[in-house]
Structure formats: structure tokens, C-alpha cells
Amino acid sequence: MLSAFSSALRTPDLRKKLLFTVAIIALYRLGATLPSPGVSYTNVQACLKLTEQSGNQVLNLLNLFSGGALLQLSVFALGIMPYITASIILQLLTVVIPRLEQLRKEGQSGQAKITQYTRYLTLGLAILQSSAFVALARTGQLFGGLCDQDNPQYQIIPENTGVPMWLTLTVLVMTMTAGTGMVMWLGELVTDRGVGNGMSVLIFTSIAARLPGEGWTIKQTAGTAKFLLVIALVLVIIGLVVFIEQAQRRIPVQYAKRMIGRRMYGGTSTYIPLKVNQAGVVPVIFASSLLYLPQLYLQFFDKNNLKGYQIWIQNWLAAPTSWVYISVYFLLIIFFTYFYVSITFNPTEVAENMKKYGGFVPGIRPGKPTADYLDFILSRITLPGALYLGLISVLPNFFFIWLDQQQYQNFPFGGTAVLIMVGVGLETVKQIESQLMQRNYEGFLR
């Protein structure tokens, strides 16, 4: 990987792309630390010190994707999460809405239209999410309800400023929504003029920005010995993630020879790469969002006057260190992995496209037998992929138990963070190597 980057820096046009990407990353981090108008940065820091970290699982995930900007209500507080949510929603709707399915099949022009719909939906979700987070911040619920709004020291949005509160809240929502649009634009700039997928690079940057602070917190509270052991385990986990992410089942495909006019086409051999982790990190996001519902339900009640079943939910279904929470989380990831793979990979459509262009799997008849064969293979390799996602995702929960500290609920060295960072890193390095091969092509004769 280091040799690829060093070679890229010696290539003028690739060096310009890398420097442009670094400049966009610096601008993104600047916006992530810039306070929004109407927010007291001093009071935000006081709340962060008071609560250490929020116990809300979904807010933890969003805060992780925003590089810690969410709990500070900065200009880029929402980060890239509204765009991710909009992309997932459009991808799911493609299965049930014929118009979107038709656009997907139209190629580049149809994909451009879907991208336009994704942008509109992103801005709509940004307005909803920013309004929700501003409301949570004003009531003190953004930090677990421990910031008393009656105390001026903990007022995230100060009231006695001489400016009408409705105007302050409106400007704050508009600023955070515009920040989301800016982040979306920066990501597209990186994709067009930089290196790698822009949105993925920004997510990678957000997660990487939290690693030094979280690692230092572990060292201070758990000691040097446990910190070094955590680093060793993280390196082992990263190695396993790289191995699984690269693993794939290659289905051989043979194309028959065809005469079109006076020219002969076909007769080539290729393969269909079916990854072990075909679903990516989406099942983890779905499972985390669904497990947030019990916590959301408990927020409507006084924690000191809970009923029997509500106490059980609080102690078992809403506690990341309980075996019930870990088991349900693991099973939900497996379920959503199969669900997401089933809607994103259509064996029947792939088999029909192969049959249309004269392709076939050796030993398998074209058409429905090929579709059944692909479905059989996909269902078999999805199981280890689902188990892999589940195990990697629940690792931080075991770290919570081992370190015996509830404040590691934003633990960035496992689960979603490692999956995203390794995936983006591999994708970026592959793109750099492919561009280097185009510019430094070595012939067959040396």
C-alpha cells in the first residue's frame, strides 16, 4: 500500500488528485469543528465533559460517521449520514417501484436521474434530522438528559441572547441542512477530481479522526497493558476483515461464438465474482437502528418509576453489555444480511442477461437452471458472510464487558468502524493501483 502511494506521488496527475483529496478532507474537518450560529461552544464542551459520551446507540453511530461533529452541533454536524440513508432508501424502493427499476436498467442516464432523486431526498432527510437534533439539544436529551437546561452553564442553545428563539432555531436548522448539502458536494468533487469514492473517503476521515482521542481515553482509564492488548487485538481483527472482504466465489461463465455481420463475437471466458460479504455494512446499520426502538420507548417514561417489563427492557434489551442485547443484535444482522442480499442481487435477472448475450455456466443449462444455481451458491456463501458481520459487530460489546467501562459505547476499534475503514482503504488503494498500471504498463517482453 505504501509503495502504491509513493508511486502515485511521483506521478504528476495522480499527485494532483491526491493533494486535491487531502485539501477537501481538510475543508471537511474544518466544517466539522466550526460551531453553528446560536450554539454555545463552551456549554457544549461542558456537557461533553459532564456526560463523557451519550448512551444512545443510534446517536453514537451518527456521531461516529460525523467524526464527533454531531454532539457539538457544528456546521457539518449531520455529516454524510443523510446521504447514506437516502441511498439505502432509494435502493430499497427500486425493488418495489417499477419506475425506479426502469431507470436503473437505462444505464448511465437512468443512474444520473436516481442520483438526482437521492440528492433531493438527502436534503429532505437533513431538514428532518437537523430539526430533531436541535430539539433534542434544546431539551438536553442529546446528552442523555444530564444537561439541565435550567442551568445556564448547560444550555446548548442559550435563550437570553436578545434574538427570538424561533429565528435562532430556524437559522440553526438551515445551517445544518446547508452543511449536509456542502458535504454531499465535497464528496462528489472527490469522486470526480480526486482519488476514491468521495462519500466513502469522507466517512473514512470522520471515523479516523476519532481514533486518537478514543485510544487515549482507553489508555488513561484502563491502563497501558490493556491498551496495548486492545491494539494487538485490533490488528488481528483488521487482518481478518481484510481476508474476508477480499474473499469471493468466482462463478465461471463461457460465452458462445456468434456471427454478427462479417465479424465473430464471443468465445471468451469470464466469471461472476460473488463476495462473501455481499451486503457490506448496511445490515449493521439496519440492526442498530431497529435496536434503538426500545431505548426510544423508554425515553417517554420517568426512569425512576418504570414498570416491571420496562425495567427488563432497560436492563437487558437496551444495555449493550447484556447477553440478550448481544444475541438479538447478532440475529438481526444475520436476518438483514440475507434480506439485503436478496433485494440487491437478482439471480433470475443475471441469468436472463447471460442468456441474452450467449453466456452460460459450464455444466448448467441457461435460463432457470442457471438462476437456481446462482441462488444456491449465493445462499451458501451468504451464511459465512452474515456470521462474519455479526461477530465483527458484537466485538465492541465484549470490549465493554472486558474493560468494565460503560463509557466505551463509542468504541471505534471494532464493528462498523473497522468494516468501513478497511473497505474504503482497500477500495482506494485498488483505484490508485489501477491508475498506476495504466500509466506504467509493462509489456509482455521485458
JOJO-V624863 format. One line per field, one symbol per residue. phi: phi as a letter, one per 30 degrees, with the letter a starting at -180 (. if undefined). burial: + if it has 9 or more other ideal C-beta (glycine too) atoms within 8 Angstrom, else -. Layout:
BEGIN
phi->???
burial->???
END
This chain:
BEGIN
phi->.dddddddddceddddddddddddddddddddcddddjcdddddddddddciadcddddddddddciidddchddcddicdedddddddddddedcceddddddddidddddddddddddddddddddddddddddddciddciidcdddcedcddcecdciceddddddddddddddddddddddddddddcccidedddddedddddcddddddddddccjddddddddddddddddddddddddacccdbccddbcbicccbiiccbacdcddcdcicdedddddddddeeddddddbdddbddddddddddcdccdcdddddddddddddddddddddccbcddddddddddcicadeibddjdedddddddddddddddddddddddddeedddedddhbddcdceccaieddedddddddddddddddddddcbdcddcc
burial->---++-+++-+--++-++-++--++-+++-++-+++-+++--++-+++-++--+-+++++++++++++++++++++++++++++++++++++++-----+++++-+---++-++--+++-+++-+++-+++-++-+++-++++--++-+----+++++---------++-+++-++++++++++-++++++--++++++++++++++-+++--++-+++-++---++--++--+--++--++-++-----++++++---------+-----+-++++++-++++++++--++-++--+-------+---+++++-+++++++--++-++++++++++++++---+-+--++++++--++++--+-++-+++++++-++--++--++++++++++++++++--+----++++++++++++++++++++++-+++-++----------
END
